[in-house]
């Protein structure tokens, strides 16, 4: 096709516009060919993205479950700390009572 255009140019026929259009068509055909060859790569990437989204969803669900578990453990720890404080107070009371008894026994004895 380009050879025919060159012949027309040789006969002094204005065909530069046609040559530009043919160059555009040729470039478009090459681009289409390149795009078609990239479809498998695109499909592979889309598949990877889909798998990563599924993993992310699973991690988010697991994270949510761990947050609930953490909250439960924090509540349990808080309860144990309150029991520990109460036990320490009871121990302190017993120590004070023991000291008072020792003092009373010394006075009597």
C-alpha positions as CSV (number, residue, x, y, z in Angstrom):
1,X,0.0,0.0,0.0
2,X,2.8,2.4,0.9
3,X,4.6,1.5,-2.4
4,X,1.5,2.7,-4.3
5,X,1.5,5.9,-2.3
6,X,5.1,6.5,-3.2
7,X,4.3,6.0,-6.8
8,X,1.5,8.5,-6.6
9,X,3.8,11.0,-4.9
10,X,6.2,10.4,-7.8
11,X,3.4,11.5,-10.2
12,X,3.0,14.7,-8.2
13,X,-0.4,13.7,-6.7
14,X,-1.0,15.1,-3.2
15,X,-1.3,12.0,-1.0
16,X,0.4,13.1,2.2
17,X,-3.0,13.1,4.0
18,X,-3.6,9.5,2.9
19,X,-0.1,8.5,4.1
20,X,-0.8,10.1,7.5
21,X,-4.1,8.2,7.8
22,X,-2.5,4.9,6.8
23,X,0.2,5.5,9.4
24,X,-2.5,6.1,12.0
25,X,-4.3,2.9,11.0
26,X,-1.1,0.9,11.1
27,X,-0.3,2.3,14.6
28,X,-3.8,1.5,15.8
29,X,-3.5,-2.1,14.5
30,X,-0.2,-2.5,16.4
31,X,-1.7,-1.1,19.5
32,X,-4.7,-3.5,19.3
33,X,-2.3,-6.4,18.8
34,X,-0.3,-5.3,21.9
35,X,-3.5,-4.9,23.9
36,X,-4.7,-8.4,22.9
37,X,-1.4,-9.9,24.0
38,X,-1.8,-8.1,27.4
39,X,-5.2,-9.6,28.2
40,X,-3.8,-12.8,29.8
41,X,-1.5,-10.6,31.9
42,X,-4.4,-8.4,32.9
43,X,-6.5,-11.4,33.8
44,X,-3.6,-12.8,35.9
45,X,-3.3,-9.5,37.8
46,X,-7.1,-9.3,38.3
47,X,-7.0,-12.8,39.7
48,X,-4.2,-11.9,42.0
49,X,-6.1,-8.8,43.2
50,X,-9.2,-10.9,43.8
51,X,-7.2,-13.4,45.8
52,X,-5.6,-10.6,47.9
53,X,-9.0,-9.0,48.5
54,X,-10.3,-12.4,49.8
55,X,-7.3,-12.7,52.0
56,X,-7.8,-9.2,53.3
57,X,-11.4,-10.0,54.1
58,X,-10.4,-13.1,56.0
59,X,-7.7,-11.2,57.9
60,X,-10.3,-8.4,58.7
61,X,-12.7,-11.0,60.1
62,X,-9.9,-12.7,62.1
63,X,-8.8,-9.3,63.4
64,X,-12.4,-8.6,64.5
65,X,-12.6,-11.9,66.3
66,X,-9.3,-11.2,68.0
67,X,-10.5,-7.8,69.1
68,X,-13.5,-9.5,70.7
69,X,-11.3,-12.0,72.4
70,X,-9.0,-9.2,73.6
71,X,-11.9,-7.3,75.1
72,X,-13.1,-10.5,76.9
73,X,-9.6,-11.0,78.3
74,X,-9.3,-7.4,79.4
75,X,-12.6,-7.7,81.2
76,X,-11.4,-10.9,82.9
77,X,-8.2,-9.2,83.9
78,X,-10.1,-6.3,85.3
79,X,-12.2,-8.7,87.4
80,X,-9.1,-10.5,88.6
81,X,-7.4,-7.2,89.5
82,X,-10.5,-6.2,91.6
83,X,-10.4,-9.6,93.4
84,X,-6.6,-9.1,94.0
85,X,-7.2,-5.6,95.5
86,X,-10.0,-7.0,97.8
87,X,-7.7,-9.9,98.8
88,X,-4.9,-7.5,99.6
89,X,-7.2,-5.4,101.7
90,X,-8.4,-8.5,103.5
91,X,-4.7,-9.4,104.1
92,X,-4.0,-5.9,105.4
93,X,-7.0,-6.2,107.8
94,X,-5.8,-9.6,109.0
95,X,-2.3,-8.2,109.6
96,X,-3.7,-5.2,111.6
97,X,-5.9,-7.5,113.7
98,X,-2.9,-9.8,114.3
99,X,-0.8,-6.9,115.4
100,X,-3.6,-5.7,117.7
101,X,-3.9,-9.2,119.2
102,X,-0.1,-9.4,119.7
103,X,-0.2,-6.1,121.5
104,X,-3.2,-7.1,123.7
105,X,-1.5,-10.4,124.5
106,X,1.7,-8.6,125.6
107,X,-0.3,-6.3,127.8
108,X,-2.0,-9.2,129.5
109,X,1.0,-11.4,129.8
